[in-house]
Amino acid sequence: MRHYDRLLAILAGIVVGLVLTASLGLVPRVNAAVGEPDFSERFADVAEEVMPSVVTITSAKIYEMPVRTWEPFWGDDFFDFFFGPHYVPRYHKKEFRQEALGSGVIVSEDGYILTNAHVVQDADEIKVHIGDETYDARLVGKDEKTDIAVLKVDADKKLPAAKLGDSDKIRVGEWVLAIGSPFRLEHTVTAGIISAKGRSRMGIADYEDFIQTDAAINPGNSGGALVNLRGEVIGINTAIFSRTGGNIGIGFAIPINLAKKVMDQIISHGRVIRGYLGVTIQDIDDDIAMALGLDSKKGALVASVVPSSPADDAGIRRGDVIIAVDDEPINDVEELRTKIANTEPGTKVKIKIIRNGKIITKRVKLGELPGEGQTETFAGGNNLGLTVKPLSPSDARRLGYDGDEGVLVTDVKPGSIADRAGVQPDDVLLEVNQIPIESPSDLAAALNQIKRDGVALFVVWRDGTTMYLATKM
């Protein structure tokens, strides 16, 4: 009888529990985004769907170096007998290959592939490995300011293109998968969450708006896919924060909306066209906020205005604090730079500013950021044989140059005046005949002052050293 009472009590407890569960809505929670209560199955489905679209990229820089060998002096036994073997050095060129490894994402069936610019930096040869097949890839273009590159392969079949999501809609805490080829381990899949959005000032690129994730990312993952549980690519994996070189749970990906915008411009125009406001800006600290009578440190302080720029034409002044663009709040300098750069030149935007304690709205027609993808070649009677471009922060960072003057030498014509003097590509040109060079137009002006029978004197920065180079005209 006692056992019977105990059984009834257990059954009663189960019934009460079921009633409470039903009445309180305590049922297994289903992920509304994917409609699947079984995350393990969903992870496997997404990985299976996306992996064919993620490729391995190998690139190689080929260069020649002089190699010294030793040969017997004349090869004469007479000299060997009296003086011992004598050897003289001879030099020959030997070809070396410096290889790099990365990943990429197929974004179109006709062979366009997204990856990182640093994966194919200075590459003479790029190969894309898709399944068991290897293709020679053509570099359509790259944008070092965002670390995005676009490749193209010509296949005789349709390639498996990935679905691209909307990175503006991602949420912190959302599950993601990272897919790539770390250490040449193709189609490695790791899982994690979105740890943060809008990460900037990481020193990785000029324009930063990174997605942070704790999904394991390692060397070789660069250019691979960050994927949500709908099987959509929401980011291009780019870098990790690490003191050891391996994953410690802090990885960064470029939002796919930004990557796609850069890709579309590279394909359409061969370069990225960015908006231009024409101001020098700085962040606001506590002291500046107090001095200007501001309620918060949010916004970007205008330190100077470029004459005849869009900002100047619209009446923006030094000391204004920009707090919104098209009603989108601006919290700091990075947000303003990114917002303006991502807006097409010619677009009219509303810029909300604080001036003397009052909120004012200015309408500005944005221009095109000068120097974007532009180079100038100088020819004519005093042809130096130089091709130069404005020195960007990403160029300076790549070279290890911490100055802010000079222009970057991108090409030197063989046999030209600059070549005879010893100027090389990737030199930072500081002066020509004691005339400071701050822009390509400064170099054009300096040319006009060099006499045909005079001497061309160059001051360049190279590998941490400033040097003078000279040759007769």
C-alpha positions as CSV (number, residue, x, y, z in Angstrom):
1,M,0.0,0.0,0.0
2,R,2.9,2.3,0.9
3,H,4.4,1.8,-2.6
4,Y,1.1,2.4,-4.2
5,D,0.7,5.8,-2.4
6,R,4.3,6.7,-3.5
7,L,3.5,5.9,-7.1
8,L,0.3,8.1,-7.0
9,A,2.3,11.0,-5.6
10,I,4.9,10.7,-8.4
11,L,2.2,10.7,-11.0
12,A,0.4,13.6,-9.4
13,G,3.7,15.6,-9.4
14,I,4.2,14.9,-13.1
15,V,0.7,16.0,-14.0
16,V,1.1,19.2,-11.9
17,G,4.4,19.9,-13.6
18,L,3.0,19.5,-17.1
19,V,0.1,21.8,-16.2
20,L,2.4,24.5,-14.9
21,T,4.7,24.1,-17.9
22,A,1.8,24.6,-20.3
23,S,0.2,27.4,-18.4
24,L,3.5,29.4,-17.9
25,G,4.7,28.7,-21.5
26,L,7.7,26.8,-20.3
27,V,8.4,25.0,-23.6
28,P,11.7,24.3,-25.4
29,R,12.7,27.6,-27.0
30,V,13.1,27.6,-30.8
31,N,15.5,29.9,-32.5
32,A,13.2,32.2,-34.4
33,A,15.9,33.1,-36.9
34,V,16.5,29.6,-38.1
35,G,13.4,27.7,-36.9
36,E,15.6,24.9,-35.6
37,P,15.8,23.9,-31.9
38,D,18.9,21.7,-32.7
39,F,21.9,24.0,-33.0
40,S,24.3,21.1,-33.7
41,E,22.3,20.2,-36.8
42,R,22.0,23.8,-37.9
43,F,25.7,24.4,-37.6
44,A,26.4,21.3,-39.7
45,D,23.8,22.4,-42.4
46,V,25.3,25.9,-42.6
47,A,28.9,24.6,-42.8
48,E,27.9,22.2,-45.6
49,E,26.1,24.9,-47.5
50,V,28.9,27.6,-47.3
51,M,32.1,25.5,-47.5
52,P,32.1,25.1,-51.3
53,S,32.1,29.0,-51.6
54,V,35.2,29.4,-49.4
55,V,38.5,29.0,-51.3
56,T,42.2,28.8,-50.5
57,I,44.4,31.5,-52.0
58,T,48.1,31.2,-52.4
59,S,50.2,34.1,-53.7
60,A,53.8,34.5,-54.5
61,K,56.2,37.4,-54.9
62,I,59.1,36.4,-57.2
63,Y,62.3,38.3,-56.9
64,E,66.0,37.9,-57.9
65,M,69.0,38.3,-55.7
66,P,72.7,38.1,-56.5
67,V,74.3,35.0,-55.2
68,R,78.1,34.8,-54.7
69,T,80.0,31.7,-55.8
70,W,83.8,31.1,-55.7
71,E,85.9,29.8,-58.6
72,P,89.6,29.0,-58.8
73,F,91.9,31.9,-59.8
74,W,92.5,31.3,-63.5
75,G,92.5,27.5,-62.8
76,D,96.3,27.4,-63.3
77,D,98.3,24.7,-61.5
78,F,101.4,27.1,-61.5
79,F,99.6,29.6,-59.2
80,D,98.2,26.8,-57.0
81,F,101.7,25.3,-56.5
82,F,103.4,28.5,-55.4
83,F,100.6,30.5,-53.7
84,G,98.0,27.8,-52.9
85,P,94.5,27.7,-54.3
86,H,93.2,31.2,-55.1
87,Y,89.6,31.8,-55.6
88,V,87.8,34.8,-56.9
89,P,84.1,35.6,-56.2
90,R,81.6,35.5,-59.1
91,Y,78.0,36.5,-58.9
92,H,74.9,35.2,-60.6
93,K,71.2,35.9,-60.1
94,K,69.0,33.4,-58.4
95,E,65.2,33.5,-58.3
96,F,63.4,33.3,-55.0
97,R,59.7,32.9,-54.1
98,Q,58.1,34.5,-51.1
99,E,54.7,32.8,-50.6
100,A,51.6,33.8,-48.7
101,L,48.5,31.9,-47.7
102,G,44.9,33.1,-47.3
103,S,41.3,32.4,-47.9
104,G,38.6,33.9,-50.1
105,V,34.9,33.9,-50.8
106,I,33.3,33.3,-54.2
107,V,30.7,36.0,-54.6
108,S,29.5,35.4,-58.2
109,E,29.0,32.3,-60.4
110,D,31.3,33.9,-63.1
111,G,34.3,33.9,-60.8
112,Y,34.6,37.1,-58.7
113,I,36.2,36.4,-55.3
114,L,36.5,38.6,-52.2
115,T,39.6,38.5,-50.0
116,N,41.9,40.7,-48.1
117,A,44.3,43.1,-49.7
118,H,47.2,41.9,-47.5
119,V,46.7,38.3,-48.8
120,V,47.8,39.4,-52.3
121,Q,50.1,42.3,-51.4
122,D,52.8,42.8,-54.0
123,A,52.0,39.3,-55.5
124,D,53.4,38.4,-58.9
125,E,51.4,35.2,-59.0
126,I,48.0,34.4,-57.5
127,K,46.3,31.0,-57.5
128,V,42.9,30.0,-56.2
129,H,42.2,26.5,-55.1
130,I,38.5,25.5,-55.5
131,G,38.0,21.9,-54.4
132,D,40.4,19.7,-56.4
133,E,41.0,22.4,-59.1
134,T,43.5,25.2,-59.1
135,Y,43.0,28.4,-61.2
136,D,45.3,31.3,-62.0
137,A,43.6,34.4,-60.6
138,R,43.7,38.0,-61.9
139,L,43.8,40.9,-59.4
140,V,40.9,43.1,-60.4
141,G,41.8,45.7,-57.8
142,K,42.5,46.2,-54.2
143,D,41.8,48.9,-51.6
144,E,44.4,49.0,-48.8
145,K,42.4,51.6,-46.9
146,T,39.8,48.9,-46.1
147,D,42.0,45.8,-46.7
148,I,39.7,44.5,-49.4
149,A,40.8,42.9,-52.7
150,V,38.8,41.5,-55.6
151,L,40.1,38.6,-57.7
152,K,38.7,37.0,-60.9
153,V,39.1,33.4,-62.1
154,D,37.9,32.1,-65.5
155,A,36.3,28.7,-65.1
156,D,34.5,26.7,-67.7
157,K,31.6,26.2,-65.3
158,K,29.4,28.1,-62.8
159,L,31.1,28.5,-59.5
160,P,29.3,28.1,-56.1
161,A,28.6,31.7,-55.0
162,A,27.9,32.5,-51.4
163,K,24.8,34.2,-50.2
164,L,25.7,37.7,-48.8
165,G,23.8,38.9,-45.8
166,D,23.1,42.4,-44.3
167,S,25.8,43.2,-41.8
168,D,23.8,46.3,-40.6
169,K,21.3,43.9,-39.0
170,I,23.7,41.8,-37.0
171,R,23.4,41.7,-33.2
172,V,25.9,41.2,-30.5
173,G,25.6,37.7,-29.1
174,E,24.4,36.2,-32.4
175,W,26.0,32.8,-33.3
176,V,28.4,32.8,-36.2
177,L,30.8,30.4,-38.0
178,A,34.2,31.3,-39.3
179,I,35.3,29.3,-42.4
180,G,38.7,29.4,-44.0
181,S,42.1,27.7,-44.5
182,P,44.2,28.4,-41.4
183,F,47.7,26.9,-41.8
184,R,46.5,25.5,-45.1
185,L,43.9,23.3,-43.4
186,E,41.1,23.9,-46.0
187,H,37.5,24.4,-45.0
188,T,38.2,24.6,-41.3
189,V,35.0,25.6,-39.5
190,T,34.9,27.2,-36.0
191,A,32.0,28.6,-34.1
192,G,31.5,31.5,-31.8
193,I,29.4,34.6,-31.3
194,I,29.5,38.3,-32.4
195,S,31.4,39.8,-29.5
196,A,31.1,43.5,-30.6
197,K,30.3,45.7,-33.5
198,G,31.9,48.9,-34.9
199,R,35.4,48.2,-33.6
200,S,37.8,50.9,-34.8
201,R,41.3,52.3,-34.1
202,M,42.8,48.8,-34.2
203,G,45.7,50.0,-36.5
204,I,44.7,47.4,-39.2
205,A,43.3,49.7,-41.9
206,D,42.5,53.3,-42.5
207,Y,38.7,52.8,-42.5
208,E,37.7,50.5,-39.7
209,D,34.3,49.3,-38.7
210,F,35.1,45.7,-37.6
211,I,32.9,42.9,-36.4
212,Q,34.6,41.3,-33.4
213,T,34.1,37.6,-32.9
214,D,35.4,34.9,-30.6
215,A,35.1,32.2,-33.3
216,A,38.6,30.9,-33.7
217,I,40.6,32.7,-36.5
218,N,44.2,31.9,-37.2
219,P,46.9,32.7,-39.8
220,G,45.5,31.7,-43.2
221,N,41.9,32.6,-42.2
222,S,42.3,36.1,-43.7
223,G,39.8,36.6,-46.5
224,G,37.5,33.8,-45.3
225,A,33.9,34.0,-44.4
226,L,32.1,34.9,-41.2
227,V,28.6,33.4,-41.6
228,N,25.4,33.6,-39.6
229,L,23.0,30.7,-39.0
230,R,21.0,31.5,-42.1
231,G,24.0,30.6,-44.2
232,E,24.7,34.2,-45.1
233,V,28.2,35.8,-45.3
234,I,28.1,38.8,-43.0
235,G,31.8,39.5,-42.8
236,I,35.3,38.9,-44.3
237,N,37.7,37.6,-41.7
238,T,40.7,39.9,-41.5
239,A,42.8,39.9,-38.4
240,I,43.3,38.7,-34.8
241,F,44.4,40.3,-31.6
242,S,47.1,38.0,-30.3
243,R,50.3,38.2,-28.3
244,T,51.4,34.8,-29.5
245,G,50.3,34.7,-33.2
246,G,47.5,32.3,-32.5
247,N,43.9,32.6,-31.6
248,I,42.9,33.9,-28.2
249,G,39.3,34.6,-28.9
250,I,39.5,38.1,-30.3
251,G,39.1,38.2,-34.1
252,F,38.0,40.9,-36.5
253,A,36.0,40.8,-39.7
254,I,35.1,43.5,-42.3
255,P,31.3,43.9,-42.5
256,I,30.1,42.5,-45.7
257,N,28.1,45.6,-46.6
258,L,31.3,47.6,-46.6
259,A,33.2,44.9,-48.5
260,K,30.5,44.7,-51.1
261,K,30.5,48.4,-51.6
262,V,34.2,48.5,-52.1
263,M,34.0,45.5,-54.4
264,D,31.3,47.0,-56.6
265,Q,33.4,50.2,-57.1
266,I,36.6,48.3,-57.9
267,I,34.7,46.3,-60.5
268,S,32.9,49.3,-62.0
269,H,35.6,52.0,-61.7
270,G,38.9,50.2,-61.0
271,R,39.2,52.1,-57.8
272,V,37.2,53.2,-54.7
273,I,35.6,56.6,-54.9
274,R,35.0,58.2,-51.5
275,G,33.1,61.2,-50.3
276,Y,35.0,64.3,-49.2
277,L,33.9,67.0,-46.7
278,G,37.1,69.0,-46.3
279,V,37.7,69.3,-42.6
280,T,40.3,68.3,-40.1
281,I,38.6,66.8,-37.1
282,Q,39.5,65.6,-33.6
283,D,37.8,63.8,-30.7
284,I,36.4,65.7,-27.7
285,D,37.9,65.0,-24.3
286,D,36.6,66.2,-20.9
287,D,38.5,69.4,-20.9
288,I,37.4,70.4,-24.5
289,A,33.8,69.6,-23.6
290,M,34.0,71.8,-20.5
291,A,35.7,74.7,-22.4
292,L,33.1,74.6,-25.2
293,G,30.2,74.2,-22.8
294,L,29.2,70.8,-24.2
295,D,26.9,68.4,-22.4
296,S,28.9,65.3,-23.6
297,K,32.0,64.2,-25.4
298,K,30.0,62.8,-28.4
299,G,30.7,64.3,-31.8
300,A,33.7,65.4,-33.9
301,L,35.3,68.8,-33.3
302,V,36.3,70.7,-36.5
303,A,39.9,71.8,-36.0
304,S,40.2,73.4,-39.5
305,V,38.3,73.8,-42.7
306,V,40.0,73.4,-46.1
307,P,39.5,76.5,-48.2
308,S,37.0,76.1,-51.1
309,S,36.0,72.6,-49.9
310,P,32.4,71.4,-49.6
311,A,32.5,72.2,-45.9
312,D,33.8,75.7,-46.5
313,D,31.2,76.3,-49.2
314,A,28.4,75.2,-46.8
315,G,29.6,77.5,-44.0
316,I,31.1,75.0,-41.6
317,R,33.6,76.7,-39.4
318,R,36.5,75.8,-37.1
319,G,35.2,75.1,-33.6
320,D,31.9,73.6,-34.8
321,V,31.1,70.2,-33.4
322,I,29.5,67.7,-35.8
323,I,27.0,65.6,-34.0
324,A,24.9,64.0,-36.8
325,V,24.9,63.3,-40.6
326,D,21.5,62.7,-42.2
327,D,20.0,62.3,-38.7
328,E,22.5,59.5,-37.9
329,P,24.3,60.4,-34.6
330,I,28.1,60.9,-34.8
331,N,29.9,59.8,-31.6
332,D,33.5,60.2,-32.6
333,V,36.0,61.0,-35.4
334,E,36.0,57.4,-36.8
335,E,32.2,57.4,-37.2
336,L,32.3,60.7,-39.2
337,R,35.2,59.6,-41.4
338,T,33.5,56.3,-42.2
339,K,30.1,57.9,-42.8
340,I,31.5,60.6,-45.2
341,A,33.9,58.2,-47.0
342,N,31.0,55.7,-47.7
343,T,28.8,58.4,-49.2
344,E,29.0,58.9,-52.9
345,P,30.5,62.2,-54.1
346,G,27.9,64.6,-55.3
347,T,25.4,63.5,-52.6
348,K,23.8,66.3,-50.6
349,V,23.8,65.5,-46.8
350,K,22.4,67.2,-43.7
351,I,25.1,67.9,-41.2
352,K,24.0,68.8,-37.7
353,I,26.5,70.9,-35.7
354,I,26.8,72.6,-32.4
355,R,28.0,76.2,-32.6
356,N,28.1,78.5,-29.6
357,G,25.7,76.3,-27.7
358,K,23.1,76.2,-30.5
359,I,22.3,73.3,-32.8
360,I,22.5,74.3,-36.5
361,T,21.9,72.2,-39.6
362,K,24.0,72.7,-42.7
363,R,23.4,71.1,-46.1
364,V,26.6,70.0,-47.8
365,K,27.2,68.6,-51.3
366,L,30.1,66.2,-50.8
367,G,33.1,66.2,-53.2
368,E,35.5,63.3,-54.1
369,L,38.3,62.6,-51.7
370,P,41.5,63.8,-53.4
371,G,44.2,61.3,-54.2
372,E,42.0,58.2,-54.2
373,G,43.6,55.8,-56.6
374,Q,45.2,58.7,-58.5
375,T,48.8,58.8,-59.6
376,E,50.7,61.4,-61.7
377,T,53.4,60.7,-64.2
378,F,55.8,63.5,-65.0
379,A,57.1,63.8,-68.5
380,G,58.5,66.5,-70.8
381,G,61.9,68.1,-71.3
382,N,63.1,67.5,-67.8
383,N,61.6,64.0,-67.5
384,L,62.6,62.5,-64.2
385,G,61.0,59.2,-65.0
386,L,59.0,59.1,-61.8
387,T,55.5,58.0,-61.1
388,V,54.3,59.1,-57.6
389,K,51.1,59.3,-55.6
390,P,50.0,60.9,-52.3
391,L,51.3,59.0,-49.3
392,S,48.4,57.3,-47.6
393,P,48.4,56.2,-43.9
394,S,48.2,52.6,-45.1
395,D,51.3,53.1,-47.3
396,A,53.2,54.7,-44.4
397,R,52.2,51.9,-42.1
398,R,53.3,49.3,-44.6
399,L,56.7,50.9,-45.0
400,G,57.2,51.7,-41.3
401,Y,57.3,55.5,-42.1
402,D,56.1,57.7,-39.2
403,G,56.4,61.0,-40.9
404,D,53.7,63.0,-42.6
405,E,55.6,64.7,-45.5
406,G,56.5,63.4,-48.9
407,V,55.0,61.4,-51.7
408,L,55.3,57.7,-52.5
409,V,57.3,56.6,-55.5
410,T,55.3,53.9,-57.3
411,D,57.5,53.4,-60.4
412,V,60.8,54.5,-61.8
413,K,61.5,54.3,-65.6
414,P,64.6,52.3,-66.4
415,G,67.4,54.6,-67.6
416,S,65.7,57.8,-66.5
417,I,67.2,60.6,-64.4
418,A,65.6,59.2,-61.2
419,D,66.9,55.7,-62.0
420,R,70.4,56.9,-62.6
421,A,70.3,58.7,-59.3
422,G,69.2,55.6,-57.5
423,V,65.6,56.4,-56.7
424,Q,63.5,53.2,-56.2
425,P,59.8,52.3,-56.0
426,D,58.5,52.5,-52.4
427,D,60.9,55.4,-51.6
428,V,59.2,58.3,-49.9
429,L,60.3,61.4,-51.9
430,L,60.9,64.3,-49.5
431,E,62.7,66.9,-51.6
432,V,63.9,67.7,-55.1
433,N,66.7,70.3,-55.4
434,Q,65.9,71.5,-51.8
435,I,62.2,72.0,-52.6
436,P,59.9,70.2,-50.2
437,I,57.6,67.7,-51.9
438,E,54.2,67.4,-50.1
439,S,52.1,66.4,-53.1
440,P,52.5,65.3,-56.8
441,S,51.8,68.9,-57.9
442,D,54.8,70.1,-55.8
443,L,57.0,67.7,-57.8
444,A,55.6,69.2,-61.0
445,A,56.5,72.7,-59.8
446,A,60.0,71.6,-58.8
447,L,60.7,70.2,-62.3
448,N,60.2,73.7,-63.7
449,Q,63.1,75.0,-61.6
450,I,65.7,72.4,-62.6
451,K,68.1,73.5,-65.3
452,R,68.7,71.2,-68.2
453,D,72.4,71.2,-67.6
454,G,72.2,71.2,-63.9
455,V,72.0,68.4,-61.2
456,A,68.9,66.7,-59.9
457,L,69.2,66.3,-56.1
458,F,66.7,63.9,-54.5
459,V,66.1,63.5,-50.8
460,V,64.3,60.2,-50.1
461,W,63.3,58.1,-47.1
462,R,64.0,54.3,-47.5
463,D,64.0,51.5,-44.9
464,G,64.3,53.9,-41.9
465,T,67.0,56.1,-43.4
466,T,66.9,59.5,-45.1
467,M,69.4,59.8,-47.9
468,Y,70.6,62.2,-50.7
469,L,70.7,61.0,-54.3
470,A,72.0,63.1,-57.2
471,T,72.8,62.8,-60.9
472,K,73.4,65.2,-63.7
473,M,70.4,66.1,-65.9
